Amino acid sequence: MPATNENPEPASGLVAEINRLDDSIYAAIAASSTPSLDGPLALISDAANLSKPWIASAAALALIGGPRGRRAALYGIASITAASTVVNVAMKPLSRRRRPDRVAIGVIEERHVSMPSSTSFPSGHSASAFAFVIGVGHVMPAAGALLTLPAAVVAYSRVHTGVHYPGDVLAGSLAGIVLAKLACAALDRGSRRGAQA
């Protein structure tokens, strides 16, 4: 059964085509047989609630990375804060996109995680994950590069477990990147002003 982007008003033109593509990718992932991945991806998706892996990573950087690690941790957490605030307080309430009906679409139960009550667009998990990558990478590029794969896995897990459409994850990831860059620029300006004072 094809996925359905359940929006209160029917979309037309380009938006409708994007929604159909989004539906098709979601349905294809739901129909894929990946028994060895289903359990681990569900665990990863759950573990990423409340940005827990990124907070733990920031703590590790602060503890073992010296002054630069502490600065990277600060930038990472500040980036998550900016992304999470904008996505959850501003973007999600404006979105009317409902969560996928994963039971009707056929996402197998072994993949299921708790379905959030918030709107589907954009993905907050993806925004936080990529915001942290950008924030850390602004100070420690190598560490940011290493964190990119875990962030991508968390983002994908939200589609695999059926709680987000691919477009939600893409939009969330892009929002996280942009907002993190803005947060890093603001922190840089603050550091320069402090050095000049």
Backbone as a printed PyTorch tensor [residue, N CA C, xyz], in Angstrom:
tensor([[[ 0.8470, -1.1920,  0.0000],
         [ 0.0000,  0.0000,  0.0000],
         [ 0.8820,  1.2420,  0.0000]],

        [[ 0.5940,  2.2290, -0.8380],
         [ 1.4400,  3.4210, -0.8840],
         [ 1.2740,  4.2590,  0.3680]],

        [[ 2.3220,  5.0060,  0.6880],
         [ 2.2580,  5.9210,  1.8210],
         [ 1.3580,  7.0930,  1.4670]],

        [[ 0.8880,  7.7830,  2.4790],
         [ 0.0230,  8.9310,  2.2390],
         [ 0.4550, 10.0760,  3.1220]],

        [[ 0.8810, 11.1790,  2.5130],
         [ 1.1600, 12.3940,  3.2660],
         [-0.1700, 13.0310,  3.6010]],

        [[-0.6220, 12.8680,  4.8230],
         [-1.9540, 13.3190,  5.2050],
         [-1.9160, 14.7890,  5.5940]],

        [[-2.1950, 15.6620,  4.6570],
         [-2.2650, 17.0840,  4.9210],
         [-3.7180, 17.5240,  4.8210]],

        [[-4.1340, 18.5090,  5.6270],
         [-5.5310, 18.9290,  5.6020],
         [-5.9870, 19.4160,  4.2420]],

        [[-5.1110, 20.0520,  3.4670],
         [-5.5040, 20.5650,  2.1580],
         [-4.6680, 19.8770,  1.0870]],

        [[-5.2590, 19.4700, -0.0130],
         [-4.4940, 18.8000, -1.0550],
         [-3.4790, 19.7380, -1.6970]],

        [[-2.2900, 19.2050, -1.9210],
         [-1.2520, 20.0000, -2.5730],
         [-1.3950, 19.8830, -4.0850]],

        [[-0.8070, 20.8370, -4.7980],
         [-0.8900, 20.7890, -6.2550],
         [ 0.4600, 21.1460, -6.8360]],

        [[ 0.6470, 20.8180, -8.1080],
         [ 1.8590, 21.1860, -8.8050],
         [ 3.1040, 20.5560, -8.2270]],

        [[ 4.1480, 21.3660, -8.0890],
         [ 5.4450, 20.8890, -7.6290],
         [ 5.3580, 20.2690, -6.2400]],

        [[ 4.5890, 20.8900, -5.3470],
         [ 4.4670, 20.3610, -3.9860],
         [ 3.8680, 18.9610, -4.0090]],

        [[ 2.8530, 18.7600, -4.8490],
         [ 2.2300, 17.4420, -4.9600],
         [ 3.2230, 16.4110, -5.4790]],

        [[ 4.0420, 16.7990, -6.4460],
         [ 5.0390, 15.8690, -6.9830],
         [ 6.0860, 15.5040, -5.9300]],

        [[ 6.5020, 16.5040, -5.1500],
         [ 7.4670, 16.2230, -4.0810],
         [ 6.8510, 15.2980, -3.0400]],

        [[ 5.5870, 15.5330, -2.6980],
         [ 4.9080, 14.6630, -1.7350],
         [ 4.7890, 13.2400, -2.2560]],

        [[ 4.4860, 13.0990, -3.5450],
         [ 4.3770, 11.7490, -4.1120],
         [ 5.7240, 11.0360, -4.0800]],

        [[ 6.7940, 11.7670, -4.3850],
         [ 8.1280, 11.1730, -4.3150],
         [ 8.4560, 10.7730, -2.8830]],

        [[ 8.1330, 11.6450, -1.9510],
         [ 8.3550, 11.3620, -0.5360],
         [ 7.5970, 10.1010, -0.1190]],

        [[ 6.3350, 10.0200, -0.5220],
         [ 5.5140,  8.8470, -0.2300],
         [ 6.1440,  7.5700, -0.7890]],

        [[ 6.6180,  7.6660, -2.0350],
         [ 7.1690,  6.4820, -2.7030],
         [ 8.4230,  5.9800, -2.0100]],

        [[ 9.2920,  6.9000, -1.6030],
         [10.5210,  6.4900, -0.9120],
         [10.1840,  5.8820,  0.4410]],

        [[ 9.2510,  6.5190,  1.1520],
         [ 8.8330,  5.9810,  2.4540],
         [ 8.2770,  4.5670,  2.2900]],

        [[ 7.4010,  4.3760,  1.3060],
         [ 6.7870,  3.0660,  1.0790],
         [ 7.8320,  2.0270,  0.6830]],

        [[ 8.8200,  2.4310, -0.1150],
         [ 9.8670,  1.4910, -0.5280],
         [10.7000,  1.0460,  0.6680]],

        [[11.0130,  1.9810,  1.5580],
         [11.7740,  1.6240,  2.7550],
         [10.9350,  0.7140,  3.6490]],

        [[ 9.6520,  1.0320,  3.7960],
         [ 8.7700,  0.2040,  4.6190],
         [ 8.6690, -1.2170,  4.0820]],

        [[ 8.7100, -1.3570,  2.7540],
         [ 8.5620, -2.6770,  2.1280],
         [ 9.8580, -3.4700,  2.0830]],

        [[10.9820, -2.8170,  2.3790],
         [12.2670, -3.5060,  2.3050],
         [12.3990, -4.5150,  3.4410]],

        [[13.0810, -5.6110,  3.1540],
         [13.3060, -6.6410,  4.1710],
         [14.7170, -6.4860,  4.7220]],

        [[14.8110, -6.0190,  5.9610],
         [16.1180, -5.7890,  6.5890],
         [16.0930, -6.2700,  8.0350]],

        [[15.8580, -7.5540,  8.2560],
         [15.6920, -8.0410,  9.6350],
         [16.9070, -7.8080, 10.5280]],

        [[18.1170, -7.8210,  9.9510],
         [19.3030, -7.6130, 10.7890],
         [19.4850, -6.1470, 11.1830]],

        [[18.8160, -5.2360, 10.4900],
         [18.9280, -3.8040, 10.7960],
         [17.7770, -3.2820, 11.6440]],

        [[16.6340, -3.9620, 11.6160],
         [15.4230, -3.4140, 12.2280],
         [15.5820, -3.1510, 13.7230]],

        [[16.0560, -4.1370, 14.4680],
         [16.2390, -3.9610, 15.9040],
         [17.2740, -2.9030, 16.2410]],

        [[18.4840, -2.9900, 15.6500],
         [19.5000, -1.9740, 15.9560],
         [19.0670, -0.5470, 15.6140]],

        [[18.3950, -0.3600, 14.4750],
         [17.9720,  0.9900, 14.1070],
         [16.8810,  1.5200, 15.0380]],

        [[16.0200,  0.6310, 15.5170],
         [15.0130,  1.0570, 16.4950],
         [15.6850,  1.4840, 17.7930]],

        [[16.6930,  0.7290, 18.2130],
         [17.4310,  1.0960, 19.4260],
         [18.1400,  2.4350, 19.2650]],

        [[18.7580,  2.6310, 18.0980],
         [19.4580,  3.8920, 17.8290],
         [18.4800,  5.0630, 17.8250]],

        [[17.3300,  4.8660, 17.1910],
         [16.3290,  5.9290, 17.1190],
         [15.8590,  6.3230, 18.5140]],

        [[15.5940,  5.3290, 19.3590],
         [15.1730,  5.6020, 20.7340],
         [16.2860,  6.2490, 21.5410]],

        [[17.5180,  5.7590, 21.3500],
         [18.6510,  6.2810, 22.1160],
         [18.9090,  7.7510, 21.8270]],

        [[18.4970,  8.2110, 20.6470],
         [18.7510,  9.6020, 20.2570],
         [17.7250, 10.5780, 20.8120]],

        [[16.7140, 10.0750, 21.5350],
         [15.7430, 10.9810, 22.1440],
         [16.4520, 11.9630, 23.0760]],

        [[15.9880, 13.2000, 23.0550],
         [16.5260, 14.2660, 23.9190],
         [18.0200, 14.5070, 23.6820]],

        [[18.4860, 14.1890, 22.4700],
         [19.8850, 14.4430, 22.0690],
         [20.9020, 13.7350, 22.9720]],

        [[20.5190, 12.6210, 23.5580],
         [21.4100, 11.9440, 24.5170],
         [22.7830, 11.5920, 23.9510]],

        [[22.8910, 11.0360, 22.7170],
         [24.2400, 10.7070, 22.2390],
         [25.1140, 11.9280, 22.0180]],

        [[24.4980, 13.0430, 21.6600],
         [25.2720, 14.2630, 21.3920],
         [25.7140, 14.9150, 22.7020]],

        [[24.8640, 14.8550, 23.7040],
         [25.2560, 15.3760, 25.0150],
         [26.3990, 14.5310, 25.5880]],

        [[26.3010, 13.2070, 25.4210],
         [27.3790, 12.3340, 25.8960],
         [28.6720, 12.6060, 25.1300]],

        [[28.5640, 12.8270, 23.8310],
         [29.7500, 13.1350, 23.0270],
         [30.3690, 14.4570, 23.4530]],

        [[29.5270, 15.4460, 23.7510],
         [30.0280, 16.7360, 24.2060],
         [30.7610, 16.5780, 25.5360]],

        [[30.2160, 15.7570, 26.4220],
         [30.8730, 15.5310, 27.7130],
         [32.2360, 14.8820, 27.5100]],

        [[32.3030, 13.9100, 26.5870],
         [33.5810, 13.2430, 26.3180],
         [34.5980, 14.2230, 25.7440]],

        [[34.1520, 15.0650, 24.8220],
         [35.0620, 16.0610, 24.2490],
         [35.5790, 17.0140, 25.3220]],

        [[34.6720, 17.4360, 26.2000],
         [35.0690, 18.3700, 27.2520],
         [36.0490, 17.7410, 28.2310]],

        [[35.8760, 16.4480, 28.4860],
         [36.7210, 15.7670, 29.4700],
         [38.1000, 15.4190, 28.9280]],

        [[38.1560, 14.9920, 27.6670],
         [39.4350, 14.4740, 27.1570],
         [40.0590, 15.3480, 26.0740]],

        [[39.3460, 16.3720, 25.6300],
         [39.8400, 17.1590, 24.5030],
         [40.5800, 18.4180, 24.8560]],

        [[40.7640, 18.6650, 26.1580],
         [41.4690, 19.8800, 26.5440],
         [40.6550, 21.1260, 26.2240]],

        [[41.3080, 22.2870, 26.1920],
         [40.5880, 23.5440, 25.9240],
         [39.8340, 23.5290, 24.5930]],

        [[40.4550, 22.9500, 23.5740],
         [39.7840, 22.9070, 22.2640],
         [38.5610, 21.9880, 22.3160]],

        [[38.6850, 20.8630, 23.0270],
         [37.5520, 19.9620, 23.1770],
         [36.4030, 20.6100, 23.9190]],

        [[36.7350, 21.4000, 24.9470],
         [35.6800, 22.1040, 25.6870],
         [34.9890, 23.1360, 24.8060]],

        [[35.7720, 23.7970, 23.9800],
         [35.1780, 24.7850, 23.0610],
         [34.3000, 24.0780, 22.0280]],

        [[34.7600, 22.9480, 21.5220],
         [33.9540, 22.1870, 20.5590],
         [32.6520, 21.7100, 21.1970]],

        [[32.7430, 21.2610, 22.4450],
         [31.5390, 20.8160, 23.1490],
         [30.5580, 21.9730, 23.3180]],

        [[31.0860, 23.1490, 23.6810],
         [30.2360, 24.3310, 23.8310],
         [29.5370, 24.6680, 22.5220]],

        [[30.2860, 24.6710, 21.4410],
         [29.7070, 25.0030, 20.1350],
         [28.6760, 23.9440, 19.7210]],

        [[28.9680, 22.6850, 20.0090],
         [28.0260, 21.6320, 19.6660],
         [26.7140, 21.7550, 20.4210]],

        [[26.8080, 21.9820, 21.7350],
         [25.5910, 22.1060, 22.5420],
         [24.8270, 23.3780, 22.1840]],

        [[25.5370, 24.4660, 21.9440],
         [24.8720, 25.7070, 21.5370],
         [24.1410, 25.5140, 20.2100]],

        [[24.7500, 24.7570, 19.3010],
         [24.1240, 24.4970, 18.0010],
         [22.8640, 23.6570, 18.1480]],

        [[22.9280, 22.6250, 19.0130],
         [21.7310, 21.8180, 19.2750],
         [20.6290, 22.6880, 19.8680]],

        [[21.0070, 23.5510, 20.8200],
         [20.0160, 24.4100, 21.4740],
         [19.3170, 25.3060, 20.4590]],

        [[20.0970, 25.9030, 19.5640],
         [19.5120, 26.7730, 18.5450],
         [18.5960, 25.9820, 17.6160]],

        [[19.0870, 24.8360, 17.1300],
         [18.3020, 24.0390, 16.1890],
         [17.0360, 23.4900, 16.8370]],

        [[17.1710, 22.9450, 18.0330],
         [16.0170, 22.3590, 18.7120],
         [14.9620, 23.4090, 19.0260]],

        [[15.4050, 24.5800, 19.4390],
         [14.4540, 25.6400, 19.7690],
         [13.6820, 26.0970, 18.5360]],

        [[14.4000, 26.3630, 17.4600],
         [13.7280, 26.8540, 16.2560],
         [12.8200, 25.7790, 15.6530]],

        [[13.3180, 24.5550, 15.5830],
         [12.5260, 23.4800, 14.9760],
         [11.2790, 23.1690, 15.8000]],

        [[11.4530, 23.0040, 17.1220],
         [10.3370, 22.5610, 17.9520],
         [ 9.3920, 23.6810, 18.3630]],

        [[ 9.9180, 24.9000, 18.4990],
         [ 9.0730, 25.9990, 18.9610],
         [ 8.4760, 26.7840, 17.7900]],

        [[ 9.2240, 26.9060, 16.6990],
         [ 8.7570, 27.7260, 15.5770],
         [ 8.2780, 26.9100, 14.3800]],

        [[ 9.0880, 25.9440, 13.9340],
         [ 8.7720, 25.2650, 12.6780],
         [ 7.6780, 24.2000, 12.8230]],

        [[ 7.8010, 23.3270, 13.8080],
         [ 6.8160, 22.2620, 13.9450],
         [ 5.3970, 22.7810, 14.1890]],

        [[ 5.2170, 23.7790, 15.0670],
         [ 3.8460, 24.2730, 15.2640],
         [ 3.2200, 24.8720, 14.0020]],

        [[ 4.0610, 25.3820, 13.1000],
         [ 3.5270, 25.9400, 11.8570],
         [ 3.2100, 24.8700, 10.8210]],

        [[ 3.7780, 23.6890, 11.0160],
         [ 3.5700, 22.6060, 10.0600],
         [ 2.2700, 21.8660, 10.3630]],

        [[ 1.5620, 21.4900,  9.3150],
         [ 0.3280, 20.7200,  9.4930],
         [ 0.4970, 19.2820,  9.0080]],

        [[ 1.7190, 18.8950,  8.7710],
         [ 1.9560, 17.5550,  8.2360],
         [ 1.8410, 16.5100,  9.3470]],

        [[ 0.9360, 15.5780,  9.1500],
         [ 0.7330, 14.5290, 10.1380],
         [ 1.8110, 13.4590, 10.0240]],

        [[ 1.9880, 12.7300, 11.0990],
         [ 2.9120, 11.6010, 11.0850],
         [ 2.4010, 10.5310, 10.1230]],

        [[ 3.3260,  9.7440,  9.5600],
         [ 2.8910,  8.6580,  8.6760],
         [ 2.0200,  7.6460,  9.4190]],

        [[ 1.0920,  7.0490,  8.7090],
         [ 0.3020,  5.9400,  9.2570],
         [ 1.0850,  4.6570,  8.9750]],

        [[ 2.0520,  4.3770,  9.8240],
         [ 2.9840,  3.2920,  9.5200],
         [ 2.3320,  1.9170,  9.5710]],

        [[ 1.2450,  1.7720, 10.3290],
         [ 0.5600,  0.4780, 10.3650],
         [-0.1250,  0.2200,  9.0300]],

        [[-0.8470,  1.2180,  8.5260],
         [-1.5320,  1.0710,  7.2390],
         [-0.5350,  0.8830,  6.1030]],

        [[ 0.6190,  1.5380,  6.2170],
         [ 1.6110,  1.4740,  5.1500],
         [ 2.4180,  0.1800,  5.2140]],

        [[ 2.4360, -0.4590,  6.3730],
         [ 3.0630, -1.7690,  6.4780],
         [ 4.4650, -1.7840,  7.0600]],

        [[ 4.8170, -0.7620,  7.8710],
         [ 6.1040, -0.8060,  8.5680],
         [ 6.0060, -1.9060,  9.6250]],

        [[ 6.8960, -2.8950,  9.5610],
         [ 6.7610, -4.0560, 10.4360],
         [ 6.9680, -3.6570, 11.8910]],

        [[ 6.3290, -4.3910, 12.7770],
         [ 6.2880, -4.0120, 14.1840],
         [ 7.6630, -4.0170, 14.8340]],

        [[ 8.5650, -4.8590, 14.3700],
         [ 9.9060, -4.9230, 14.9580],
         [10.6570, -3.5940, 14.8250]],

        [[10.2390, -2.7510, 13.8870],
         [10.8900, -1.4560, 13.6860],
         [10.2820, -0.3560, 14.5410]],

        [[ 9.1370, -0.5920, 15.1210],
         [ 8.3900,  0.4830, 15.7580],
         [ 9.0960,  1.0360, 16.9900]],

        [[ 9.0870,  2.3600, 17.0810],
         [ 9.4470,  3.0770, 18.3010],
         [ 8.2400,  3.9400, 18.6470]],

        [[ 8.2790,  4.5820, 19.7920],
         [ 7.1580,  5.4160, 20.2020],
         [ 6.9040,  6.5030, 19.1590]],

        [[ 5.6550,  6.6320, 18.7430],
         [ 5.2890,  7.6460, 17.7570],
         [ 5.0870,  8.9820, 18.4610]],

        [[ 5.8970,  9.9930, 18.1350],
         [ 5.7370, 11.3040, 18.7960],
         [ 4.3720, 11.9190, 18.4920]],

        [[ 3.9350, 12.7910, 19.3870],
         [ 2.6360, 13.4460, 19.2080],
         [ 2.7510, 14.7350, 18.4000]],

        [[ 3.9710, 15.2110, 18.1840],
         [ 4.1620, 16.4570, 17.4360],
         [ 3.9320, 16.2310, 15.9430]],

        [[ 3.8740, 17.3310, 15.1900],
         [ 3.7440, 17.2070, 13.7460],
         [ 5.0240, 16.6180, 13.1570]],

        [[ 4.9380, 16.1570, 11.9330],
         [ 6.0230, 15.3720, 11.3470],
         [ 7.1500, 16.2100, 10.7620]],

        [[ 6.8570, 17.4300, 10.3550],
         [ 7.8300, 18.2490,  9.6150],
         [ 8.3060, 19.4270, 10.4320]],

        [[ 9.6280, 19.6160, 10.5250],
         [10.7140, 18.7280, 10.0990],
         [11.1230, 17.7930, 11.2350]],

        [[12.0940, 16.9340, 10.9860],
         [12.5580, 15.9850, 11.9970],
         [13.4740, 16.6750, 13.0000]],

        [[13.0640, 16.6920, 14.2550],
         [13.8820, 17.2810, 15.3020],
         [15.1310, 16.4760, 15.5890]],

        [[15.0350, 15.1390, 15.5250],
         [16.2130, 14.2910, 15.7390],
         [17.2940, 14.6050, 14.7070]],

        [[16.8830, 14.7590, 13.4600],
         [17.8390, 15.0380, 12.3900],
         [18.4500, 16.4180, 12.5500]],

        [[17.6220, 17.3870, 12.9260],
         [18.1260, 18.7470, 13.1200],
         [19.1810, 18.7750, 14.2190]],

        [[18.8940, 18.1380, 15.3440],
         [19.8440, 18.1300, 16.4530],
         [21.1290, 17.3990, 16.0880]],

        [[20.9940, 16.2800, 15.4000],
         [22.1700, 15.4820, 15.0360],
         [23.1260, 16.2800, 14.1560]],

        [[22.6060, 16.8890, 13.1060],
         [23.4840, 17.6110, 12.1840],
         [23.9080, 18.9620, 12.7370]],

        [[23.1170, 19.5480, 13.6090],
         [23.5540, 20.7710, 14.2740],
         [24.7850, 20.4810, 15.1340]],

        [[24.7660, 19.3620, 15.8410],
         [25.9090, 19.0090, 16.6860],
         [27.1500, 18.7660, 15.8370]],

        [[26.9900, 18.0680, 14.7350],
         [28.1170, 17.8180, 13.8310],
         [28.7540, 19.1290, 13.3740]],

        [[27.9180, 20.0730, 12.9560],
         [28.4320, 21.3520, 12.4640],
         [29.0860, 22.1440, 13.5920]],

        [[28.4610, 22.1590, 14.7600],
         [29.0190, 22.9040, 15.8790],
         [30.3760, 22.3820, 16.3030]],

        [[30.4780, 21.0650, 16.4460],
         [31.7630, 20.4620, 16.8240],
         [32.7800, 20.6560, 15.7070]],

        [[32.3540, 20.4240, 14.4790],
         [33.2610, 20.5330, 13.3410],
         [33.7780, 21.9350, 13.1140]],

        [[33.0560, 22.9340, 13.5820],
         [33.5060, 24.3240, 13.4580],
         [34.8080, 24.5390, 14.2370]],

        [[34.9320, 23.8160, 15.3330],
         [36.1180, 23.9430, 16.1830],
         [37.1190, 22.8190, 15.9160]],

        [[36.6130, 21.6050, 15.7340],
         [37.4630, 20.4270, 15.5220],
         [36.9670, 19.6830, 14.2810]],

        [[37.4210, 20.0750, 13.0890],
         [36.9050, 19.4800, 11.8460],
         [36.9820, 17.9590, 11.8070]],

        [[38.0500, 17.3780, 12.3280],
         [38.1810, 15.9190, 12.2890],
         [37.0940, 15.2570, 13.1270]],

        [[36.8230, 15.8110, 14.3070],
         [35.7760, 15.2570, 15.1640],
         [34.4150, 15.4090, 14.5010]],

        [[34.1820, 16.5410, 13.8620],
         [32.9280, 16.7330, 13.1490],
         [32.7430, 15.7150, 12.0370]],

        [[33.8330, 15.4360, 11.3090],
         [33.7610, 14.4480, 10.2300],
         [33.4300, 13.0640, 10.7780]],

        [[34.0200, 12.7080, 11.9150],
         [33.7590, 11.4000, 12.5230],
         [32.3060, 11.2790, 12.9900]],

        [[31.7170, 12.3890, 13.3820],
         [30.3450, 12.3680, 13.8850],
         [29.2950, 12.3790, 12.7780]],

        [[29.7220, 12.6060, 11.5450],
         [28.7580, 12.7040, 10.4450],
         [28.0190, 11.3910, 10.2140]],

        [[28.7430, 10.2710, 10.2480],
         [28.0790,  8.9800, 10.0210],
         [27.0600,  8.6680, 11.1140]],

        [[27.4050,  8.7910, 12.4110],
         [26.3740,  8.5570, 13.4220],
         [25.1570,  9.4690, 13.2630]],

        [[25.3870, 10.7240, 12.8940],
         [24.2640, 11.6390, 12.6910],
         [23.3760, 11.1630, 11.5460]],

        [[24.0010, 10.7040, 10.4680],
         [23.2330, 10.2190,  9.3210],
         [22.4370,  8.9610,  9.6750]],

        [[23.0260,  8.0940, 10.4920],
         [22.3260,  6.8730, 10.9120],
         [21.1080,  7.2270, 11.7600]],

        [[21.2770,  8.1750, 12.6860],
         [20.1360,  8.6080, 13.5000],
         [19.0430,  9.1900, 12.5970]],

        [[19.4310, 10.0310, 11.6580],
         [18.4410, 10.6350, 10.7630],
         [17.7060,  9.5550,  9.9600]],

        [[18.4480,  8.6130,  9.3810],
         [17.8010,  7.5540,  8.6070],
         [16.8950,  6.6910,  9.4840]],

        [[17.3150,  6.4620, 10.7260],
         [16.5280,  5.5950, 11.6070],
         [15.1130,  6.1170, 11.8100]],

        [[14.9270,  7.4150, 11.6790],
         [13.5940,  7.9830, 11.8710],
         [12.6460,  7.6020, 10.7380]],

        [[13.2010,  7.3890,  9.5520],
         [12.3850,  6.8970,  8.4370],
         [12.2050,  5.3940,  8.5570]],

        [[13.2770,  4.6910,  8.8700],
         [13.2310,  3.2300,  8.9600],
         [12.2180,  2.7630,  9.9970]],

        [[12.1230,  3.4970, 11.0980],
         [11.1690,  3.1200, 12.1480],
         [ 9.7590,  3.6340, 11.8680]],

        [[ 9.6060,  4.4080, 10.8080],
         [ 8.2810,  4.8130, 10.3590],
         [ 7.7150,  6.0720, 10.9630]],

        [[ 8.5070,  6.8200, 11.7440],
         [ 7.9430,  8.0000, 12.4110],
         [ 8.0910,  9.2820, 11.6010]],

        [[ 8.8570,  9.2180, 10.5020],
         [ 9.0520, 10.3920,  9.6550],
         [ 9.0890,  9.9930,  8.1870]],

        [[ 8.6440, 10.9080,  7.3350],
         [ 8.8730, 10.7890,  5.9010],
         [10.3130, 11.2150,  5.5980]],

        [[10.8810, 10.7410,  4.4950],
         [12.2440, 11.1680,  4.1420],
         [12.3930, 12.6760,  4.0270]],

        [[11.3750, 13.3500,  3.5110],
         [11.4450, 14.8050,  3.3770],
         [11.5520, 15.5090,  4.7190]],

        [[10.9270, 14.9390,  5.7530],
         [11.0460, 15.5120,  7.0980],
         [12.4860, 15.4700,  7.5720]],

        [[13.1390, 14.3370,  7.3000],
         [14.5150, 14.1260,  7.7390],
         [15.4680, 15.0440,  6.9660]],

        [[15.2570, 15.1510,  5.6620],
         [16.0860, 16.0320,  4.8480],
         [15.9400, 17.4820,  5.3150]],

        [[14.7060, 17.9240,  5.5100],
         [14.4740, 19.3070,  5.9570],
         [15.0620, 19.5390,  7.3380]],

        [[14.9080, 18.5680,  8.2350],
         [15.4610, 18.7090,  9.5700],
         [16.9770, 18.7930,  9.5480]],

        [[17.6020, 17.9510,  8.7330],
         [19.0600, 17.9660,  8.6210],
         [19.5570, 19.3070,  8.1010]],

        [[18.9140, 19.8140,  7.0600],
         [19.3090, 21.1100,  6.4940],
         [19.0800, 22.2400,  7.4920]],

        [[17.9590, 22.1900,  8.2100],
         [17.6870, 23.2130,  9.2210],
         [18.7590, 23.1800, 10.3050]],

        [[19.1330, 21.9770, 10.7320],
         [20.1660, 21.8550, 11.7480],
         [21.4900, 22.4370, 11.2900]],

        [[21.8470, 22.1810, 10.0420],
         [23.1050, 22.6980,  9.4980],
         [23.0950, 24.2220,  9.4590]],

        [[22.0200, 24.7920,  8.9280],
         [21.9360, 26.2530,  8.8000],
         [21.9200, 26.9240, 10.1680]],

        [[21.1130, 26.4060, 11.0730],
         [20.9960, 27.0160, 12.3940],
         [22.2860, 26.8700, 13.1870]],

        [[22.9850, 25.7590, 13.0080],
         [24.2690, 25.5860, 13.6840],
         [25.2900, 26.5890, 13.1760]],

        [[25.3060, 26.8230, 11.8790],
         [26.2410, 27.8110, 11.3300],
         [25.9550, 29.2030, 11.8900]],

        [[24.6870, 29.5320, 12.0420],
         [24.3180, 30.8200, 12.6320],
         [24.7460, 30.8980, 14.0940]],

        [[24.5420, 29.7930, 14.8200],
         [24.9400, 29.7670, 16.2350],
         [26.4500, 29.8970, 16.3690]],

        [[27.1900, 29.2040, 15.5110],
         [28.6560, 29.2880, 15.5620],
         [29.1400, 30.6940, 15.2370]],

        [[28.5190, 31.3240, 14.2640],
         [28.9000, 32.6960, 13.9080],
         [28.6400, 33.6430, 15.0750]],

        [[27.5220, 33.4330, 15.7700],
         [27.2120, 34.2860, 16.9240],
         [28.2330, 34.0720, 18.0430]],

        [[28.6190, 32.8220, 18.2750],
         [29.6220, 32.5420, 19.3030],
         [30.9750, 33.1320, 18.9250]],

        [[31.3220, 33.0520, 17.6530],
         [32.5860, 33.6450, 17.1940],
         [32.6020, 35.1590, 17.4380]],

        [[31.4910, 35.8080, 17.1220],
         [31.4060, 37.2570, 17.3350],
         [31.5410, 37.5900, 18.8140]],

        [[30.8980, 36.7780, 19.6650],
         [31.0050, 36.9970, 21.0960],
         [32.4220, 36.8180, 21.5980]],

        [[33.1230, 35.8110, 21.0440],
         [34.5210, 35.5750, 21.4560],
         [35.4050, 36.7240, 21.0280]],

        [[35.1840, 37.2600, 19.8380],
         [36.0010, 38.3840, 19.3640],
         [35.7690, 39.6360, 20.2050]],

        [[34.4870, 39.8670, 20.5520],
         [34.1920, 41.0330, 21.3940],
         [34.8190, 40.8860, 22.7570]],

        [[34.7880, 39.6500, 23.3010],
         [35.4020, 39.4100, 24.6010],
         [36.8970, 39.6170, 24.5790]],

        [[37.5270, 39.2090, 23.4700],
         [38.9880, 39.3670, 23.3590],
         [39.3730, 40.8270, 23.2310]],

        [[38.4700, 41.6310, 22.6520],
         [38.7710, 43.0510, 22.4450],
         [38.4780, 43.8960, 23.6830]],

        [[37.6820, 43.3450, 24.5770],
         [37.2740, 44.1310, 25.7680],
         [38.4410, 44.3620, 26.7260]]])
